């Protein structure tokens, strides 16, 4: 099992030439079989037990070698820690956040941020669930499922050009059906994030440890584990229903998606 089995990630892998010479030299030397996913999660857990400034050590990166080219997804640890802190604090009035995160810990997280990489992180993460908008980026034939040393896995990968085209289409469909609002804004934010990166980049959805929970939930329901996961198909069906003005079809896809992932979220409350 992965060190943090409740995290799913949406990653952008940029071609090596998109980075500065120092980073290119460092990341070119990383072995292709380096287990960066496990290492990233292990270090994240270490920081929970022994807090340290996220920029206190050289940051790592996920490596993808494909068709003779190398693609890089930097961890962007300092930027992601800072963004997570700001997002958490925004949920509470200012005095209340200190009951959950002490000023001392906040100082550790924000230490050195003036010198941290100001670029938007290459990874978006969610716990216990995958946002429907992430599924809209892919088609079923771009999905890969299987099992490795950590258990079941499910990943989908496409070019950033296709990802932007599909996200823009999903945004147009949602605006046409519901107008502007929170859902539309989330899709627009996703599109703006994708627009930042190199045009030859790749986008990957990694279920992470959620693949194991989803496989277990589907098996308990009499399904064939991850092979029965139709999350991408359900979102595409829902969007197609919205585009055609057919609320019944749209609702069918969305309800099937929500029901499936509600079973995964139930594991959170079981611990």
N, C-alpha and C positions, 0 to 999 in steps of 0.2 A: 504494500500500500504506500502511496505517496505521503511525504511528510505532512502536507496540508491537503487532505483528500476532499475538501469541501469547496475548492476553488476551480473555476473555469476561466479561461483566458481567450481574448481576441488579440492576436498579435499581427504586427506588420513587420515583414522581413524586407529590408532594403538591400539592393545590390552593394557589394563591397565598395564600389567606386563612389557611392553616395557619401562616404565618410571621409574625415580628414586623414592625412597620411599617417599620423601617429596611431590612430585607431585601426586603420587598415593593416598596418604592420603587426599590431598586437593580435588582432582577430584572425589574421591569415595564419598565424602560428598555432591556433587552437585545433586540436585533433577533431576530425569530423565525428568521431564516436563519443566525444565528451558529453557526459550526462549533465547538461546544464540545468535541465528542469528540476531534477532532484536536488542539485546543489543550491539553486535559487531558493527553493522552499525550505531547505534545511537551514540556510543562513537567516531566513525570515523568522523561523522559530527561535533561533538563537538570540535574535534581537528582542524577542518578546521576553525572554528570561533575563538576558543581560543587555539592556538598552545601550546602544552606542550610536553616534552620529552616522546616518546612512551613507555619508560620503567619506567615512573614515578609512575605507579600503578601496582599492581599484574595483570598479564595477565589472560585472560579467556580461555575457551575451549568449543568446541562443544562436546556434549555427545551423544553417540549412544548405547543404550542397546538392544542387539539382542541375542536371544537364550540363555539367562542367563548369557551372558558375556557383559562387558562394554568396549567400544572403545572410544578413545579420539582423537580429532583433536584440538591441541592447536592453539590459534589465531596467535601466533608468531608475534605479532604486531610490535615490534621493528625491527626485521629482515626484515619484509615485507616493512615497511616504508623506511628503508635504501635501500633496493633493488629497490623500486619504484623511489627513488630519483636518484640513480645511473643510472637507465634506462632512466629517463627523461633527465638527464644531458648529456647522451651519444648522444642524438639527436641534440645537438647544439655545436658549438665551445665554449670553456670555458667562454669567456667573456659574451656571450649572455645569458647563463642560469641564470645569476644574474638579468636579466630583468624580469624573471618569478618567481624566488625563491631568496629572499634576503639572504645575508650571515647570518643575524640574524635568519631567519627561518631555514636555513640549519643547523645552530648550534643547534637549538632546536631538529631537527630530528635526528642528529647524536650524540647528547649528551648521554654519557654512553654506546655507542656501544662497547667499549672495554670490557664491562662486560655483554653484551647481549648474548643471546643464539646463538651460532655459527652454530647450525644445520640449514639445509635447511628448509624453512617453509613448513608446512603441507598443505598449501592452495595456489593454483594458481588462480588469478583472471583476468577477462577480462571485459571490458565495451562495451555494445551495440552489442556484437557479441560473438559467441562461436567458437573457432578454430576447423576446421574439425578434426584435430588429436585427440581432446578430444572425439569426437563421436566414433572414431575407437576403443576405449577401451571397448565399451559396445555392447550388443545385444538387439534387441527390447523387448524381454521378461523381461529384467532387468529394464525397464523403468516404472515409476509410475507417473501418472498424476492425478490431482484433484484440489480442491479448499479449502482454509482455510480462516482464518480471514483477511489475507493480499491479498486475491485474488487467481487466478490460480497458480498452482505450477507444475513443472515437474522436476523429479529427476530420476537418474539412479544409480544403485549401483552394484558392483561386487567385487570379491576377488582380491587381488593384484596379485596373481599368474596368474589368467586369464588376468588381465590388462597388465601384463608384456608380456605374451605370445602373446596377440593380437597386442600390440604395436610393438613388435619385428617383427611380421609378416607384419604389415603395413610398417615398415621401409624397410624390405627386398623387398616388392613389389614396393615401390617408388624408391629404388635404382635400381632395375631391369628395371624399366620403364624409369627413367630420369637420373640415375647416381647420384653422389654426388652433393649437392647444398643446397640452403636455406631451401627448404621443407624437404629434407632428414635430415638436421641438426636439425630442430625443433623437428622432431619425435625422433631423437637420444637423444636430450636433455631431452625430456619427459621420455624416457626409463631410462636414467641415474638418473632422479629424483625419479622414482618409485623404482629403485634398492636400494635406501638408507634405506627404511623402513622395519619394521618387516615383516617376511614372512606370518604372519597370519593377516595382515592388510586388511582393506576394502577401496575401492576407490569409491567416490561418485561424480557425476556430478550434480550440483544444478543450474538450470536456474536462480534462484533468481527472481528478479523483471522482468527479460526479458520474463518470462513465460506469464505475463500479456500482454506485448506488442505483443508478438508472437500470443497469442490467439486473440487479437483484430485485428491484421493484417490478420490472416487467416479467421476470421469471415467476415471481410470486403470484402474478395475475394470469399465469398460464401461457404467457407469450414466450417467444424464442429470444429472450435477452435483448442485446443491442440490435440484433437483426430486425427486431420489431419496432425500433425507434423510427418514427416518421415525422420528427419535429420539423425538418426542413420542408417536407411535403405539406405538412399542416399549415405552416405559415404561408407558403406559396398559394395553397388553396384558399386561405382566408383573404389574401391580397387579391387573388383573381375574383373572388366573390364580391369584394368591395368594388373592384374596377367595373364589374358587370352590373353593379347595383343589386346584387342578389344577397340579401342579408342572411338568408338561411344557409347558403353555402359558406359565407364568411364566418358565421357563427359556428358552423360544424367544425371547421378547421381549428378555430381558436379554442373552442371548448375541449377538443381532443388534446391539444397542446397543453392547456392549463391542467387538465386532469392528470396527464402523465407526469408533469413536473411537480404537481402537488404531492405526488407519492414520494418524490425525491426529497422535497422540503420536509416531509414528515420525519425523515431520519434526524434532522436537526433537533427537533423537540424530543426525540427518543433518547438522546445522549444525556 
